[in-house]
Amino acid sequence: MQQKIRIGITGYGNLGKGAEIAVNQNPDMELVAVFSRRKLSGTKSGVPAILLDEAEKYRDQIDAMLLCGGSATDLVEQGPRLASVFNTVDSFDTHAKIPDYFSAMDAAAKSAGKVATISIGWDPGLFSLNRLLGGAVLPHGKDYTFWGKGVSQGHSDAIRRIPGVKDAKQYTVPKQEMLEAVRAGQEAPSAANETHSRECYVVAEQGADLALIESAIQTMPHYFAGYETTVTFVSEAEFQAQHAGIPHGGVVFRTGQTSPGVGHVVEFSLALASNPEFTASVLTAYARAAYRLSRQGAAGAYTIFDIPPGHLLPQSPEELRKLLL
């Protein structure tokens, strides 16, 4: 009987808990441990909760490590360190910094003879792959990406850091008329601030200046400035009842012509009830690929562009040709 792929998880926030669910849904995998910078009282599945500083002791017990920390501060530091010990998979999503992060992970993984699979998720990730496919098939065309309607965790966190804010969620909302225009093969703007609006639901501290909070949100550079942004103040009870989940999704389009007057639209869409659970499921599938690449002698950093799709499923190539081709 083939040995199960032994998985570790670093980070036990929303993404890490989603990864725990995903790994336990795959019969060819087993979860060995969850690693965290903070001392955990336990895990939902009952596997050991270990301090991250002790992870290296498990180098011979884990075939692939799912890195579930945040891109801004966690992965840039933890990624290269862990890639020098384990095969890794992460969802690094700071687009402008991906080339530098790739280089750091590539050097660390090659020095250790490991595979580091970076920026895996749905964007970057599955959306990236569909942009690649669309551009390859329709070289004379244009890409469009619409995100949402869904919760932006980074933008929500930015609102919660404003003085006087007790809790908040921000939804990225595609402008439906523009989405439908692209779907119909028509030209439309492609800049995110022209094709999306932002809806903010805020629980304010008692006595807080609501006008000041609203202004701070709408003028925040890199987050809300330049976007059509609405701010709605709600009670804590209403917030918990209507905004407790973390849904997301979106659509990638490639429109183009193969000859004059012969137009085509390629569309890939996601509607996610839980952003972290879905993202974790993508990470878990690519953990299988990282393990297989490592078994074949590969080393270094890989992106979603570099990995054979057949490595994502537990079936053999012969079975895949028979079942899915």
Secondary structure, DSSP 8 states (H G I E B T S, - for coil): ----EEEEEE--SHHHHHHHHHHHT-TTEEEEEEEESS--S--TT---EEEGGGGGGGTTT-SEEEE-S-IIIIIHHHHHHHHTTS-EEE----GGGHHHHHHHHHHHHHHHT-EEE-S-SBTTBHHHHHHHHHHHH-SSEEEEEEE-SEE-HHHHHHHHTSTTEEEEEEEEEE-HHHHHHHHTT------HHHHEEEEEEEEE-TT--HHHHHHHHHT-TTTTTTSEEEEEE--HHHHHHHS-SB-EEEEEEEEEEEETTEEEEEEEEEEESBHHHHHHHHHHHHHHHHHHHHHTT--EEE-GGGS-GGGGSSS-HHHHHHHT-
